[in-house]
Amino acid sequence: MGLLNNLKSKLGPAKGKVSHLAQRHEDKVQHGIDKAAKIVDERTKGKYSDRIHTGTGKAKGAMERLAHKDEPGAGGDRFTPPTAPPPTS
């Protein structure tokens, strides 16, 4: 068994617990992300505002996907592999 497979098997049970906690405390986490972004933006005197805003959006999106992963049609992997091999030319 490879290192990655071993790691996945060890972290599998924790993933469900984290998702459950994310659902219960989603509003608190989102508030914390906003608060941290505001503090960092103030300390850097607005120099990195665009990057902070981008990072905040990505963090909130990841939190949302984690909190709602059990709902049908919520985020997750949207890639569908092709049913046939690609044509050779």
C-alpha positions as CSV (number, residue, x, y, z in Angstrom):
1,M,0.0,0.0,0.0
2,G,1.4,3.4,-1.0
3,L,1.9,6.3,1.3
4,L,-1.0,8.2,-0.3
5,N,-3.5,5.3,0.1
6,N,-2.4,4.8,3.7
7,L,-2.9,8.5,4.5
8,K,-6.3,8.5,2.8
9,S,-7.4,5.5,4.9
10,K,-6.3,7.1,8.1
11,L,-8.0,10.4,7.4
12,G,-11.2,9.0,6.1
13,P,-13.1,8.9,9.5
14,A,-11.9,12.5,10.3
15,K,-13.4,13.9,7.1
16,G,-17.0,13.1,8.2
17,K,-16.4,14.7,11.6
18,V,-14.9,17.9,10.1
19,S,-17.9,18.1,7.7
20,H,-20.3,17.8,10.6
21,L,-18.6,20.5,12.6
22,A,-18.4,22.7,9.5
23,Q,-22.2,22.4,9.1
24,R,-22.9,23.2,12.7
25,H,-20.5,26.2,12.9
26,E,-20.5,27.5,9.4
27,D,-21.6,31.1,10.4
28,K,-18.9,31.3,13.1
29,V,-16.2,30.2,10.7
30,Q,-17.3,32.6,8.0
31,H,-17.3,35.4,10.5
32,G,-13.8,34.4,11.6
33,I,-12.5,34.4,8.0
34,D,-13.9,37.9,7.6
35,K,-12.4,39.2,10.8
36,A,-9.0,37.7,10.0
37,A,-9.1,39.3,6.5
38,K,-10.0,42.7,8.0
39,I,-7.1,42.6,10.5
40,V,-4.6,41.5,7.9
41,D,-5.8,44.2,5.5
42,E,-5.4,46.8,8.2
43,R,-2.0,45.7,9.2
44,T,-0.7,45.7,5.6
45,K,-2.3,49.1,5.1
46,G,-4.4,47.9,2.2
47,K,-1.3,47.0,0.1
48,Y,-2.6,43.4,-0.5
49,S,-6.3,44.1,-0.4
50,D,-7.0,42.4,-3.8
51,R,-5.1,39.2,-2.7
52,I,-6.7,39.2,0.7
53,H,-10.1,39.5,-0.9
54,T,-9.4,36.7,-3.4
55,G,-8.1,34.4,-0.6
56,T,-11.1,35.2,1.6
57,G,-13.4,34.2,-1.2
58,K,-11.6,30.9,-1.8
59,A,-11.6,30.1,1.9
60,K,-15.3,30.8,2.1
61,G,-16.0,28.7,-1.0
62,A,-14.0,25.8,0.5
63,M,-15.9,26.1,3.8
64,E,-19.2,26.1,2.0
65,R,-18.3,23.0,-0.1
66,L,-17.2,21.2,3.1
67,A,-20.3,22.1,5.1
68,H,-22.7,21.1,2.3
69,K,-20.9,18.1,0.8
70,D,-23.6,15.7,1.9
71,E,-26.4,17.6,0.1
72,P,-27.3,16.4,-3.4
73,G,-25.8,18.6,-6.1
74,A,-23.5,20.4,-3.7
75,G,-20.0,21.1,-5.1
76,G,-17.7,18.2,-5.1
77,D,-16.0,16.8,-8.1
78,R,-17.9,17.8,-11.2
79,F,-15.5,16.0,-13.7
80,T,-17.2,13.2,-15.6
81,P,-14.7,10.9,-17.4
82,P,-15.4,10.2,-21.0
83,T,-17.1,6.8,-21.7
84,A,-15.0,6.1,-24.8
85,P,-11.2,6.6,-25.4
86,P,-10.2,9.7,-27.3
87,P,-10.0,9.2,-31.1
88,T,-6.6,8.5,-32.6
89,S,-5.6,10.7,-35.5
